[in-house]
Amino acid sequence: MNYNEIIDYIYNSAKFKSKSGYENAKELLGRMNNPQNKFKTIHIAGTNGKGSVASMLAHILYKNGYRVGLFTSPHLKDFTERIRLNLAQIPKKEVMRIFPIVKSHIDDMIADGHYHPRWFEIITAIGFQYFAEANVDFAIVEVGLGGRMDATNILEPILSIITPISYDHVNILGDNIKDIAYEKAGIIKRDVPVVMYPQEDEAKKVIEDTARDKDSYIYMVESANIETTSSQFERQIFNFKYKDFSLRELSIRLPGRHQILNAATALMSIFALKQMGIDIDNNAIFEGLESTRWPGRLERLKTAPDMIVDGAHNVSSAMTLAKAITDYYNDRSLVLVIGLLRDKEVNKILGILCPLANYVIVTKPDSHRAMDVESLAQMAKPYSRKVIIVEDIKEAVNKAGYLAGPDGVAIFSGSLYLVGEVRDLISSLRY
């Protein structure tokens, strides 16, 4: 198979009936001699913020001289974004080399009467095999969906991290915070410490109860750990203190108050690793945070007008984006370009974002789950007097730039499918 045929095979495997991702991954990785057991892992679950925290940790450990694997999802443009070694995307030739190894075990599984692994289990197997062969010191692994029954939960990590928990994938994880938190907290392992981002009380209790049952110590991130000294779109500067671990004038180039909390979560994780005897130099912490970038999350791609992409696709991330708009762009003319998937809380997301905009352009992400523009426009109209339908994303980008004018701002949000396409289109604007 060539590279494109491999990618088609992986995503076409979504059609197969299946047990849980965990059971499939356990069978497949067991046949591969459990490559995930050949390196130390840090496992991250949560609704939002997983990628940012994972990237910060990867940058810090890499700056300290460690070989670091990073496994995240989804990707914005290329499949290879999901699997990184020392911050670099897995080369396509490596995907082509490793896939036949995985495929041979899949064929054996089917011959023995097991379910065919689905796409995420296959990606997980490729990533873990790549990290094992590369002899990584650490792999930072983001959960695909939920946690308890996710393919990545085959891991026996040295540290678990739980980022903010809110509503998403309610048809799978549950329609209340308690049930969703139960699924996320499923990554907590016996005697393995867990770092917890500040949570709603109901989610916090579930995590605490789970950790207590597993004899897992909780490192709780709190606002009191942070003192923000400067918060600009281009750079935020803050101090962090937990017990005797104190760092001043830390700098991140990711905008939004939530990113300072994400950074504090990464720093608390570094403290936990230090407690295990892992050597991490303070200079690596400063340099790692400063160099961290996370595409598609409050990412400014252009100025005059400012053109910003943010993959806010659930209520919590929409609220975070709304807060950032208020903080940074309250005095600017704003155009919102939005495309959403049908299985999201569409009305709530529109109600949060649309009132902030002078114009709302509804468009359609490249996904079979995308909501049609006519229906989306009708749902947006109660929240905005100026709703415009532009189904083609390229035309929507140009229209947004024109309406915003050189002093305004255009924000593209609602789906990472939309964000990925917009990032490619910005360079070809006609105005």
N, C-alpha and C positions, 0 to 999 in steps of 0.2 A: 504493500500500500504506500502511496505517496502521502505527503503531509495532509493535504485537503481531504483525502479519502479517510485518513485516520480520524480527523476532526468530525467528519460526517458520521462515521461509525460510532464515535463516542456519544454524540448528541442524539443520534437515532436510537440509542439504547434506552432512552426514556420511555419508549413504547412498551417495554417488557413488564410483565407482572413481576412482583417482587415481594420478598420479605422486607424487613426494615433495612435501612442502609447499614446499620451496625452489623446485623447478621451477615449480610452479603460481604461487607468489608472483612469481617472476621474470617470467613471462609476463604476469600480470595487472598488476603494477606498471609493467612496461615500457610496456604499452598506456596507462597512466595518466600517462605522462611522468615516471615515477620520482619521486614526491613525496618519498620518503625521502632524496633527495639534496639537498634544499633546506634542511636544517638539520643541526646537529651531533648526533651520537648517542653514547650510552654503552650498551653491550650487555652484558647480564648472563645468565650460565648457571650451572647448579648444581642439586643435588637439593633442598636446603633453604636458606632464608635469602635467596633472591632478592628477594622482595617487601619484606622489612625493609630491606635495603641500598638497594634502589631508592627506597623512600620516604624514607629518611634523606637520600640525595643530592638528591632532588627538593625536600625541605624546605630544605636548605642553599642550593641554587642559587636557589630562589624568594626566600628571605630576603635574598639578595644583590641582588635586583632583576631577575633574569633571567626571561624568559618560558620556562616549563618544561612540556614534555609528559611524561606518565608513562603507560606501557603495561604492564599487569600481568595476570596470570591465576592462578587462576580468580577469579570473583566470588563473593561470599557470598550476595547477594540480587538485586541489579540488574545487568543487563548493562553499564550505564553506568559501573560501578565500574572497568571494565577500561581505560578511556580517560579521562585527566584532563588538564586544562589549568590551570596554576597551582593545582594541588591540587584543583580542582573537577571533579566528574564531567561528562562530556560531556552536554549537554542532549539530551533525547529528540528535540526538534525538529531538532537538528543531525544526529542519526542518520538521521532521515527525509529531511533535505535531501541528505546525502552518499550515502546508499545507492543512489539511482537512478544517480548518476555511476558507482559501482562496478558496478552491475548492468548498465549498458549495455555495459561492457567485457567482462563475463562472457558476455553474449549473443553478442558478437562472437567471443569465444574459441571458444564452442561451435560457432558457424556456420563457423569456420575449421578445425574438426576437433580442437580441443584438449580435454583433460579439463576437466570442470567443477570449479572451485575448491571446496575443502571449507571447512567453517565457520571454521577458524582463519585460513586465508588471506584470507577475506572480512573478518574482523574486523581483521586486520593492515592490509589495504588501507584500510578506513574510518579506522583510527587514524592512519595515515601521511598520508592526505589531510587529515584534520582538523588535524594538527600543521603541515603545510605551509601551509595557508590561514591559520592563526593566526600564522604567522611566528615560531615558537618559536626561542629561542636554542639550547636543548638539548632533546633527547628522551631519556629514560631508558627503555630497552626491555628487558623481561624475555622470555627465551626461552619459547616455549610448551611444547615437549617436546624434550629432547636438546639439540641445538645445530647440529650439522653440517648436517643436512637440514631444519632448522626453517624455517618461512616467514620468520621475522625475520632469518635469516642472509643475506638479501639486502643487509643494511646494510653500509656501509663506515664503521665507527665511529671515533671519535678515541681511544676507550679501551674495552677489554674487561675484564670482571670475572668471575671464577669463584668461586662460593661453595662450601660443602661438598658433596662428591660422595659418595654412598652408593647403596645399592640401591633402585631404584624403576623401574617400567615395564620390568622385566627381559625381558618378552616382545618388546619393541621395541628396547631399547637394548643388551641383552646381560645375561648372568647372572654377570658378574664385573666387579670394579671397573675393571680395565684397559680392557675394552670400553666401559663406561659413560663412563669418563674420556675416552676417545678421541672419543666423540660430543660430550661437553660442550666439549672443547678445540677442536672444530671451528669455534668462533666466533672463534678467534684469527686475525687477519689480518696480512699481511706489514707489518712496520715499525710496527705499532700496539701500544703497550704494553699489558700485561695485569696486573691486580691479582689476587693469588691468596690466598684465605682458607687458613688452615692445613689441610692435607690428609693423608690416609693416604699412606704412602710410595709405594704403587703408583700412586695417582692423581697424586701430586706428580711422579713421574718422567715420566708420560705428558704432563702439562702442560708440564714443562720441556723435554722433547724436541720437542714441537710448537712451542713458542715459539722454541727454538733454530733449528728448520728455517725458521721464518718471520722470523727476525731481529727478534723481538719482545722487548723488555726486560720482565722480570718484577719487579714490586714485590711482595715476599713479606710478608704479614702474619704476625707471630709474637707469641706470648704475651709476649715480652720488650718489645714495644712498649707494653704496657699495665700500669698499676698501678691496681688497684681499691682505692678508699678506703672505699666504702660500697656495700652491695648489699642493698637492701630491695625488697619487691615493688612499692612505689609509686615508687621512684626508685633509680637506681644512679649513683654518682659515680666517675669514674676519670680518670687522667692518661694522655696519649698522647705518645709520642716516637718519631720516625723521623728519623735524621740531625739536621738543624738545625730540623726542624719539631716544635715542642713546645707542647702545650696542657695546662693543668692545670685540675682541677675541672670537667671536662665532665660534663654531666648528661643522662641519658636516663630516660624514663618507661616503658620496656619491660622487664619482668622477665626474669631468667634470664641466666646467665653467657654463653650463646651470643649474646645481644643485645649484650653488650659487644664480643665478637669481630666481630659484624656492624657495629657502630659503628666499630671499628678498620678494618674493610675499607672502609667509606665514607670514613673519614679518609685512609686511604692513597690512595684514589681522588682525593680533593681535592688531596692533595700532588702526584699525577701530573698533574692538570689545571693546578695552579700552575706546574709545570715546563714546561708548554706555553705559559705566558704568560697564562693565564686568570686574571682578577682575582677573587679570592674573599676577602672580609674575614673576620677571625677572629670578629667579632661575629655574622656570618651563620652561622658554624659552630656556635657555642654555641646560638644561638636556633633554628637548624634542628634540631639534635639534640634539644633540650629539647621542641620542639613536635611531634616525630614520634609518630604513633600508627599501629598496624597491626592492624586488627580481626581477631579470630579466632585470634590467636596469644597464648596465655597472657593472655587478656583477661578481667579481672574485671568482671562485669556487675552484681553485687549483693553485698551483705554481709548477714550474720546470716540464713541461712548465706552464706558466700562461694560464689558461683556463677561458675565459670570455664569458658570455652570455649577449646579449643586444637585446631587442625585436624591433629593428629599422625596421619598416614596412611601412614607407612612406618617401618621399623625405626629409622632414625636419629632421626627426629623423635619417636618414642615414647621413645627413650632420653633425649632432651633434656627431654621432659616429665617423665619419671620423676625425673631429676635435680632439676628445679625443684620437684616435689612434695616430695622429700626435703629440699631446702634451705629451703622456705618453710612446709611443712605437715606436718612429721614428727610433730608432737604433737597433730594434730587428727583427729577422726573423718572418714573420707573415703568418699564415694560416687562411684563411677565409672560414668558412663553412656556406653556405647560402641556405635557402629554402624559397620560396615566394609563395604567393597566386596569382591566375590569375588576380584578380580584382585590383591589386596594379600597381603602375607605375614602372613596372619591369625594363625596360631598363634604366630609370633614376637612380634607386637605384643601379643597377649593375655598372653603369658608375661612381658613387660616391665611392663605396666601393672596387670593384675589383682591380683597379690600385694600391691600397695600399698594396696588398698581394703578397707574393712570390708564394703561391699556392692558388687556389680557388677550394674548394670541393662543388659541388652542390648536394643537397639531397632533400628529400621530406617530408615536415611536415605532420602530421596526420590530414588531413582535406580534405573534398571532394572538396574544392576550391583550393587545392594545384596544383601548376604548375608541369607538368611532367618534369623529370630531363633532358631528351634529349633536349627538347625545351629550358629549362633554360640554359643548357650548351652551346647551340649554340648562345644564346643571350649574354652569358658571354665572349665568346672567343675573341671578338674584344677588350676587356678591359684587358685580361690576356692571356699570352702564356701558362700558366700551369693550365688548367681546368681539373678537375678529377670528374667523376661521381661516387658517392657512394650513392645509393638510400636508403639503410638501415641506419637509424640514428646512431644506435649503432656502426656499422662498420665505419661510418663517424667520430665519436668521436675518435675511436682508431686510424684511419688513420691520423687524424689531430694531435693527440698527437705525433705520430711517426715522422711525417714530421716536426713539430715544433722543436722537440728536447728539451732537458732540459733547454736551454737558450732562447727559442723562446716563441711565444704566439699564441694561437689558439682562434679565436673569432667566436662565433656562433650567427648568426643574420638572420633577414629577416622576422621572424614570431614568435609571442608569442607561437604558437603551438610547434614550433621547440624548443624554449627556455625551455618550460615546460618539454619536454621529455629529453632534454640534462641535465637539472638539476638533474633528477633522475638517469641518466646513469653514471655520473662522478665517483661515488663511486665504479663502477664495472669495471674500466679501467684495461686492461691487461698488461700494460707496467710499 
